[in-house]
């Protein structure tokens, strides 16, 4: 792809997909061909011309309508946004869910990551590929984790060009069109109001070859997914705090949410004022639940104190760590809680616009949140005057497109802004220069939802849950060799053994992986590890985002480690040499010793240690710094190659 525009012409469908987002262009002279029109004069497009951040939504619009992104379509989108074609090509090829080469309109993503692999994903893929040959009109792709680990193995079918509305969209679209949609000043053009859903999705999990084939051949006719409560084995437990509404309250009903205590926290926030809210969050001891465990109150205070404006709020809903699905369950089963929590966080930090960056592989969460936002706007809970308090705030959803690295906050900012999702060097930190170069507070879904009980029960009562240094409840994603996989809520300080007892761990347990692919293994005789950030550190492992994957003695450990290495090789953004080269060398070494032990493996084990140290010490971001963790712990704690 050249820096200059090429000769490719968009088809009518491709042009319509872009125009539905940006508004139709207007010829700068009478009788001019639309494809040759001077696009600097695009009607309703003056705002869009300066909005490179619409590049990712534009790529989605093309991919949703056509199934892939042609050179002519990319050229047309670049002209509309005045983005150099080479840069847009770099963005389009960065994401796994996009294709710049022709492919069928239907793509079947079959998860082959850790939980699904242990549940027979390899056999599932082989059976599906045998049935869906080239003549089927379906492309089968072996996919990293789809966030459906509690129902492994899983498959996701996406068909482009189908006018099929997901659940709730009738009301959502009506409400959004009535108020212009989007955040204040965003997406109010003719194209945004006239947009349509042009793709259909079908999730099947646990997947059989027959169910996966049926989902791929007719995704618009696939049966609905089971209720979100199926992923919460503790549903109905009166002691729950974060999961209490899932399975007991209709997630589509705003009235039901308010009857169950919804928007009590926001009203108290307005009573306390921004400084009071930050003080409560600080006194409660809330720390980030995404793995870094940074104090949330300090982050909010640092953002609020910045004199530069505007301030932004970003919710990181791009959980892509293999084995993680708690945020998905919260968004599907209790979407208004996230909307309320984001409003509180924005109010406290002086933000008037929020972005919710959502995994592209979560179609039901997208439908649920789209509906929730539309209802909140229609009822005065978002918009120019939230709850009549004179405070303006709104939220815009931005869909990811399959890039694990975009879970890193600065890579996420680049993705929203229309650049490749590559991490930035720090400092400056996001609280000073984040999204669009402005002060930004970024939190994940679980962290934000914890703010609601802090304000309803008070900081002291919240801090009394858990331990003095790890306060509050914590969500854990349990999968693998257990009888009752799902999301569990326990106070910090419960032991790993207590959690696995709740989940019904199977016999012959061989190892437990904490923290996902970036975490570490523990042995069956180490189940007394307290599930706190400090407790897991002292035990030589990590809590991460709360992934707990159990493996019995039927799971071939070397093959599992190889799958982890393949994951990091695929997901490295390639920006820095230690990670780009190190993840490849790690995978190559693990391939060589997949079936070797003892002296035959000693040389490659030594090489793995050297490569691992280099990645940990010199990679730009956490992906490279943690890519060696699981392999190292398997060698040192489990004797994987002895």
C-alpha positions in Angstrom: 0.0 0.0 0.0 1.5 3.3 -1.1 1.5 6.6 0.8 -0.5 8.0 -2.1 -4.0 7.2 -3.2 -4.3 4.4 -5.7 -6.6 3.8 -8.7 -8.9 1.4 -6.9 -12.6 2.4 -6.9 -15.1 1.4 -4.1 -18.2 -0.6 -5.0 -21.5 0.9 -4.3 -21.9 -1.2 -1.2 -18.5 -0.2 0.1 -19.2 3.5 -0.5 -22.6 3.0 1.2 -21.0 1.5 4.3 -18.6 4.4 4.7 -21.3 7.0 3.9 -23.6 5.4 6.5 -21.0 6.3 9.1 -19.7 9.7 7.9 -22.6 11.0 5.9 -22.7 11.2 2.1 -20.1 13.3 0.2 -21.3 16.1 -2.0 -19.7 16.8 -5.4 -17.8 20.1 -5.5 -19.1 20.7 -9.0 -22.3 20.0 -10.9 -22.4 16.7 -12.7 -19.1 15.3 -11.3 -18.8 11.6 -10.8 -19.1 10.8 -7.1 -16.0 8.6 -7.1 -14.0 11.6 -8.5 -15.7 14.2 -6.3 -13.6 16.6 -4.3 -14.1 15.0 -0.9 -13.0 18.1 0.9 -16.5 19.3 0.3 -18.2 16.3 1.8 -21.6 17.4 3.2 -21.7 16.8 6.9 -18.1 15.6 6.7 -16.2 18.7 7.9 -16.2 17.3 11.4 -15.3 13.8 10.2 -12.3 15.1 8.2 -10.6 16.1 11.4 -11.7 12.9 13.2 -9.0 10.2 12.5 -10.5 8.4 15.5 -13.3 7.3 13.1 -10.9 5.2 11.2 -11.5 2.1 13.3 -15.3 2.4 13.2 -14.9 3.0 9.4 -13.0 -0.3 9.0 -15.7 -2.0 11.1 -18.4 -0.6 8.8 -16.7 -2.0 5.7 -15.9 -5.4 7.4 -19.5 -5.7 8.7 -21.0 -4.9 5.3 -18.7 -6.7 2.9 -16.7 -9.2 5.0 -13.3 -7.8 4.0 -11.6 -4.5 3.2 -10.6 -3.9 -0.4 -8.0 -1.4 -1.6 -10.7 0.7 -3.3 -12.8 0.7 -0.1 -9.8 1.6 2.1 -8.8 4.3 -0.4 -12.3 5.8 -0.2 -12.4 5.8 3.6 -8.9 7.4 3.7 -10.1 10.2 1.4 -13.1 10.9 3.6 -10.9 11.1 6.7 -7.8 12.5 5.0 -5.7 9.6 6.4 -2.6 8.5 4.4 -3.4 5.1 2.8 -0.2 3.4 4.1 -1.1 4.4 7.6 -4.7 3.1 7.3 -3.4 -0.1 5.8 -1.1 -0.6 8.8 -4.1 -0.2 11.1 -6.4 -2.5 9.0 -3.7 -5.3 9.1 -3.1 -4.9 12.8 -6.4 -6.5 13.9 -7.1 -10.2 13.6 -10.8 -9.7 12.8 -10.2 -7.7 9.6 -8.9 -8.9 6.3 -7.5 -7.0 3.4 -7.7 -10.0 1.1 -10.9 -11.4 -0.3 -12.6 -14.0 1.9 -16.2 -15.4 2.3 -18.8 -13.2 4.0 -19.0 -15.8 6.8 -16.1 -16.4 9.2 -16.3 -19.1 11.9 -13.9 -18.4 14.7 -13.1 -21.6 16.7 -11.3 -21.0 19.9 -8.1 -23.0 20.4 -6.8 -21.3 23.6 -6.1 -23.0 26.9 -9.6 -23.8 28.3 -10.9 -24.8 24.9 -7.9 -26.8 24.0 -8.3 -28.9 27.2 -12.0 -29.4 26.2 -11.3 -30.8 22.8 -10.9 -27.7 20.6 -8.4 -29.5 18.3 -10.8 -32.3 17.5 -13.6 -29.7 17.0 -11.5 -27.7 14.6 -10.6 -30.8 12.5 -14.2 -31.9 12.3 -15.5 -28.4 11.4 -12.8 -27.9 8.8 -13.6 -31.3 7.2 -17.3 -30.3 6.8 -16.8 -26.7 5.7 -14.6 -26.9 2.7 -13.9 -24.1 0.2 -17.2 -24.6 -1.5 -19.2 -24.0 1.7 -18.7 -20.2 1.6 -17.4 -20.2 5.1 -13.8 -19.4 6.3 -12.8 -21.3 9.4 -10.2 -19.5 11.6 -8.5 -20.9 14.6 -8.9 -18.2 17.2 -7.4 -17.1 20.4 -9.6 -17.0 23.5 -13.2 -15.9 22.8 -14.0 -15.2 26.5 -16.3 -18.1 26.8 -14.1 -20.3 28.9 -16.9 -21.5 31.2 -18.6 -23.1 28.2 -15.6 -24.5 26.4 -15.1 -25.3 23.6 -16.5 -22.2 21.9 -17.1 -20.9 18.4 -18.2 -17.6 17.1 -19.8 -17.2 13.6 -19.9 -13.7 11.9 -21.7 -13.1 8.6 -21.3 -9.8 6.9 -23.9 -8.0 4.9 -27.0 -9.3 6.9 -29.5 -6.7 8.2 -30.0 -8.6 11.4 -30.6 -6.6 14.6 -29.2 -8.0 17.9 -31.3 -8.2 21.0 -32.7 -4.9 22.3 -31.7 -2.9 19.1 -35.2 -1.8 18.1 -35.5 0.4 21.2 -31.8 1.3 21.3 -31.7 2.6 17.8 -35.0 4.5 18.2 -33.7 6.2 21.4 -30.3 6.9 19.9 -31.7 8.4 16.7 -34.1 10.5 18.7 -31.2 12.2 20.6 -28.5 12.1 17.9 -26.6 9.3 19.6 -23.0 9.2 20.7 -21.2 11.4 23.1 -21.7 15.2 23.2 -20.6 16.5 19.9 -19.9 13.1 18.5 -21.7 11.2 15.9 -24.6 13.6 15.3 -24.2 13.8 11.6 -26.7 12.4 9.1 -24.7 9.3 8.5 -24.5 8.3 12.2 -28.2 8.6 12.6 -28.9 6.5 9.5 -26.5 3.7 10.3 -27.7 0.1 10.1 -26.5 -3.2 11.5 -25.1 -5.1 8.6 -23.8 -8.3 10.1 -25.1 -11.3 12.0 -23.4 -13.3 14.8 -23.9 -16.6 16.4 -22.2 -18.0 19.5 -22.2 -21.7 20.1 -20.6 -23.0 23.4 -20.1 -25.7 24.3 -19.7 -26.3 20.6 -20.2 -29.5 18.8 -19.2 -29.9 15.1 -22.9 -30.0 14.2 -23.7 -26.8 16.2 -20.7 -24.9 14.9 -21.5 -25.8 11.3 -25.1 -24.8 11.7 -24.1 -21.5 13.3 -21.7 -20.8 10.4 -24.3 -21.6 7.7 -27.2 -19.7 9.2 -26.0 -17.4 12.0 -29.0 -15.2 11.8 -31.2 -18.2 12.6 -29.1 -19.6 15.4 -30.8 -20.2 18.8 -30.1 -17.5 21.5 -27.3 -17.9 24.0 -28.1 -19.1 27.5 -28.8 -16.4 30.1 -25.7 -14.7 31.6 -26.6 -16.2 35.0 -25.5 -19.6 33.7 -21.9 -18.3 34.1 -22.5 -17.4 37.8 -22.8 -20.6 39.9 -23.5 -18.5 43.0 -26.6 -16.8 41.5 -29.1 -15.9 44.2 -26.6 -16.0 47.1 -27.6 -13.0 49.3 -24.0 -12.4 50.3 -23.0 -11.3 46.8 -22.0 -7.7 46.2 -20.9 -7.3 42.6 -22.9 -10.2 41.1 -26.1 -9.8 43.2 -28.3 -8.7 40.3 -27.1 -11.2 37.7 -29.9 -13.8 37.4 -32.2 -11.9 39.7 -32.8 -8.7 37.8 -33.8 -8.3 34.1 -30.6 -6.9 32.5 -32.7 -5.1 29.8 -34.9 -3.2 32.2 -33.8 0.1 33.6 -36.8 0.1 36.0 -35.8 -3.3 37.3 -32.2 -2.0 37.8 -33.4 1.0 39.8 -35.8 -1.1 41.8 -32.8 -3.2 42.8 -30.9 -0.2 44.1 -29.6 1.2 40.9 -28.6 4.9 40.7 -28.5 5.2 44.5 -24.7 5.5 44.2 -24.8 8.2 41.6 -27.2 10.3 43.7 -24.9 10.0 46.6 -22.0 11.0 44.4 -23.8 14.2 43.5 -24.3 14.8 47.2 -20.6 14.2 48.1 -19.2 16.2 45.2 -16.2 15.2 43.0 -13.6 15.5 45.8 -15.9 13.6 48.2 -16.3 10.7 45.8 -12.5 10.5 45.3 -12.0 10.5 49.1 -14.5 7.7 49.5 -12.8 5.6 46.8 -9.4 6.3 48.3 -10.5 5.5 51.9 -12.1 2.2 50.7 -8.6 1.1 49.4 -9.9 0.2 46.0 -7.1 -0.9 43.6 -7.3 -1.8 39.9 -8.7 -5.2 39.2 -7.0 -5.6 35.8 -3.8 -7.0 37.3 -1.7 -3.9 38.0 -3.4 -3.2 41.3 -2.8 0.6 41.2 -4.8 2.6 43.8 -7.9 3.8 42.0 -8.3 6.9 44.2 -4.8 8.1 43.4 -5.4 7.7 39.7 -8.7 9.6 39.9 -7.1 12.4 42.0 -4.2 12.8 39.7 -6.5 13.1 36.7 -8.9 15.5 38.4 -6.1 17.8 39.4 -4.8 18.3 35.9 -5.4 21.9 34.6 -5.5 20.8 31.0 -8.9 20.1 29.6 -11.0 18.3 28.5 -10.5 15.2 30.6 -11.6 11.8 29.3 -12.8 8.6 30.9 -12.0 5.3 29.2 -13.5 2.0 30.3 -11.2 -0.9 29.3 -13.7 -3.7 28.3 -11.2 -5.4 26.1 -10.5 -8.4 28.4 -8.5 -10.7 26.1 -6.4 -12.6 28.6 -7.0 -16.4 28.0 -9.3 -17.6 30.8 -10.8 -14.2 31.5 -14.6 -13.6 31.1 -15.8 -11.8 34.2 -16.2 -8.4 32.5 -18.3 -10.1 29.8 -20.6 -11.5 32.4 -21.0 -8.1 34.1 -21.8 -6.3 30.9 -24.2 -8.9 29.7 -25.9 -9.5 33.0 -25.8 -6.1 34.7 -25.1 -3.4 32.0 -26.7 -0.5 33.8 -24.2 -0.9 36.7 -21.3 -0.2 34.3 -23.1 2.8 32.9 -23.8 4.2 36.4 -20.2 3.5 37.5 -18.7 5.2 34.5 -20.9 8.3 35.1 -19.6 8.5 38.7 -16.0 8.1 37.7 -16.4 10.8 35.0 -18.1 13.2 37.5 -15.3 12.7 40.0 -12.5 13.3 37.5 -14.1 16.2 35.6 -14.7 14.3 32.4 -17.7 14.9 30.1 -17.0 12.2 27.6 -16.4 8.6 28.1 -15.3 5.8 25.8 -16.1 2.2 26.4 -13.6 0.1 24.4 -15.3 -3.3 23.9 -13.9 -6.6 22.7 -15.0 -7.2 19.1 -15.7 -10.8 20.0 -18.5 -9.9 22.5 -21.7 -9.4 20.3 -24.2 -9.9 23.1 -22.4 -7.4 25.4 -22.4 -4.9 22.6 -26.2 -5.3 22.2 -26.8 -5.2 25.9 -24.7 -2.0 26.4 -26.1 -0.3 23.3 -29.6 -0.8 24.7 -28.6 0.3 28.2 -27.0 3.5 26.9 -30.0 4.4 24.8 -32.4 3.9 27.7 -30.1 5.9 30.0 -30.1 8.8 27.5 -33.9 8.7 27.1 -34.4 8.9 30.9 -32.0 11.7 31.6 -29.3 9.5 33.1 -26.8 10.5 30.3 -26.7 13.6 28.2 -26.5 17.3 28.8 -28.1 17.3 32.3 -27.6 14.0 34.2 -30.3 13.6 36.9 -31.1 17.3 36.6 -27.7 18.2 38.3 -26.4 20.3 35.5 -23.6 17.8 34.7 -23.1 16.7 31.1 -21.8 13.3 30.3 -22.2 10.7 27.7 -20.6 7.4 26.6 -19.5 6.1 23.2 -18.8 2.5 22.5 -15.8 1.7 20.4 -15.4 -1.9 19.2 -12.1 -3.6 19.3 -11.2 -6.0 16.5 -9.1 -8.7 17.9 -5.8 -7.5 19.5 -4.8 -8.6 22.9 -2.3 -5.8 23.2 -5.1 -3.2 23.2 -5.8 -4.2 26.7 -2.7 -2.2 27.6 -4.1 1.3 28.3 -1.9 3.4 26.0 -2.3 0.8 23.1 -6.0 1.2 23.7 -5.7 5.0 23.4 -3.9 4.6 20.1 -6.5 2.2 18.8 -9.3 4.7 19.6 -7.4 7.5 18.0 -7.1 5.6 14.7 -3.5 4.3 15.0 -2.0 0.9 15.4 -2.6 -0.4 18.9 1.0 -0.1 20.0 1.9 0.9 23.6 3.4 4.3 24.2 6.5 4.9 26.3 5.9 6.4 29.8 6.2 9.1 31.1 4.1 11.0 30.3 1.4 9.0 32.1 -2.2 8.9 31.0 -3.3 11.0 33.9 -1.3 13.8 32.3 -1.4 13.0 28.6 -3.7 10.1 27.6 -6.4 9.9 25.0 -6.1 12.7 22.4 -3.2 14.0 24.5 -5.4 15.0 27.4 -5.7 13.9 31.0 -7.4 10.5 31.0 -8.5 8.0 33.7 -8.7 4.4 32.5 -10.2 1.6 34.5 -11.5 -1.9 33.6 -15.1 -3.0 34.1 -14.7 -4.8 37.4 -12.8 -1.9 38.9 -15.5 0.6 38.0 -18.4 -1.6 39.2 -16.7 -1.8 42.6 -17.3 2.0 43.0 -21.1 1.4 43.4 -20.9 -0.6 46.7 -18.3 1.8 48.0 -20.7 4.7 47.7 -23.8 2.8 48.8 -22.3 1.1 51.9 -19.6 3.6 52.7 -15.8 3.4 52.5 -15.3 1.9 55.9 -17.8 -0.9 55.4 -16.3 -1.7 52.1 -12.8 -1.7 53.4 -13.9 -4.2 56.1 -14.3 -6.8 53.4 -11.2 -8.7 52.5 -7.8 -7.9 54.1 -6.3 -4.6 55.3 -4.2 -4.4 52.1 -6.5 -6.0 49.6 -10.0 -4.7 50.3 -13.4 -5.5 49.0 -14.8 -8.4 46.9 -12.9 -10.0 44.0 -14.2 -11.8 40.9 -12.5 -15.0 39.8 -12.8 -16.7 36.4 -12.6 -20.4 37.1 -12.3 -22.9 34.2 -10.6 -26.0 33.1 -10.8 -29.3 35.1 -13.6 -28.2 37.4 -17.3 -29.4 37.6 -18.8 -25.9 37.9 -16.8 -23.4 35.8 -17.9 -19.8 35.9 -17.4 -16.4 37.6 -17.1 -16.5 41.4 -17.2 -13.7 43.9 -15.2 -14.0 47.1 -13.7 -11.6 49.5 -9.9 -11.0 49.1 -8.1 -13.4 51.4 -10.0 -16.6 50.6 -7.6 -19.3 49.6 -7.2 -21.0 46.3 -8.3 -24.2 47.8 -11.6 -22.7 49.0 -12.3 -21.3 45.5 -11.6 -24.6 43.8 -13.8 -26.4 46.4 -16.7 -24.1 45.4 -16.0 -24.9 41.7 -15.7 -28.6 42.3 -12.2 -29.4 41.2 -11.8 -32.8 39.6 -9.6 -35.6 40.8 -5.9 -36.0 39.8 -5.3 -32.2 39.8 -1.9 -31.6 38.3 -1.5 -27.8 38.2 -3.4 -24.5 38.5 -2.6 -21.5 36.4 -3.2 -18.2 38.1 -3.4 -14.9 36.1 -3.9 -16.4 32.7 -1.2 -16.8 30.0 0.7 -13.9 31.6 0.5 -15.6 35.1 2.1 -18.5 36.7 1.5 -22.1 37.7 1.1 -23.5 41.3 1.2 -27.1 42.4 -1.7 -29.1 44.0 0.1 -28.9 47.3 0.1 -25.0 47.2 -3.7 -24.5 47.3 -3.5 -22.7 50.7 -2.2 -19.6 48.8 -4.3 -16.6 49.9 -6.0 -14.9 46.9 -4.7 -11.4 47.5 -2.2 -9.4 45.5 0.4 -9.6 48.3 -0.3 -13.2 49.1 0.2 -14.4 45.6 3.4 -12.3 45.3 4.8 -13.9 48.4 4.0 -17.3 47.0 6.0 -16.5 43.9 3.1 -16.1 41.5 0.5 -13.5 40.5 -3.2 -12.9 40.9 -3.5 -11.0 37.7 -7.0 -10.2 36.7 -8.4 -13.2 38.6 -7.9 -16.1 36.1 -7.9 -19.6 37.8 -7.5 -22.5 35.3 -7.2 -26.0 36.8 -5.6 -28.8 34.8 -5.7 -32.5 35.7 -3.2 -35.2 34.7 -4.8 -35.8 31.3 -3.6 -32.4 30.1 -0.2 -32.6 28.3 1.7 -29.8 30.0 4.4 -29.2 27.2 1.6 -28.8 24.6 -0.1 -26.3 26.9 3.1 -24.3 27.3 3.5 -24.3 23.5 0.0 -22.9 23.1 0.9 -20.1 25.5 4.0 -19.3 23.5 2.0 -19.3 20.3 -0.4 -16.9 21.8 2.2 -14.4 22.7 4.0 -14.7 19.4 0.7 -13.9 17.6 -0.3 -11.1 19.9 3.0 -9.2 20.1 2.5 -5.9 18.4 6.1 -6.1 17.1 7.0 -2.6 18.2 10.0 -3.5 20.3 12.7 -6.1 19.4 12.9 -7.9 22.7 9.2 -8.9 22.5 9.0 -9.3 18.7 12.0 -11.6 18.5 11.8 -13.0 22.0 8.3 -14.4 21.6 9.3 -16.2 18.4 12.5 -17.6 19.9 10.5 -18.9 22.9 8.0 -20.6 20.7 10.7 -22.2 18.5 12.5 -23.6 21.6 9.3 -25.0 23.0 8.6 -26.7 19.7 12.0 -28.4 19.8 11.5 -29.8 23.3 7.7 -30.5 23.1 8.4 -34.2 23.5 11.9 -34.2 25.1 13.0 -34.1 28.8 16.1 -34.2 30.9 19.5 -33.7 29.3 17.9 -33.6 25.8 16.0 -30.4 26.8 18.7 -28.8 28.9 20.1 -26.6 26.2 16.8 -25.2 25.1 15.7 -24.7 28.7 18.8 -22.5 29.2 18.0 -20.6 26.1 14.5 -20.1 27.3 15.8 -18.6 30.5 18.1 -16.2 28.6 15.3 -15.1 26.2 12.8 -14.7 29.1 15.2 -12.4 31.1 15.7 -10.3 28.0 12.0 -9.9 27.4 11.2 -9.2 31.0 14.0 -6.6 31.4 13.7 -4.6 28.2 10.2 -5.0 26.6 8.2 -1.8 26.3 5.0 -3.1 27.9 3.6 -5.9 30.0 3.0 -8.3 27.2 6.7 -8.9 26.6 7.6 -8.5 30.2 5.2 -11.3 31.2 5.4 -13.6 28.2 7.9 -15.9 29.9 6.1 -16.1 33.3 4.0 -19.2 32.7 6.8 -21.1 31.0 9.3 -20.2 33.8 6.9 -21.3 36.5 6.1 -24.6 34.8 9.8 -25.4 34.5 10.7 -24.3 38.1 7.6 -25.4 40.0 6.2 -28.2 38.0 9.4 -29.7 36.5 7.8 -29.6 33.1 10.9 -30.9 31.3 12.6 -33.1 33.9 
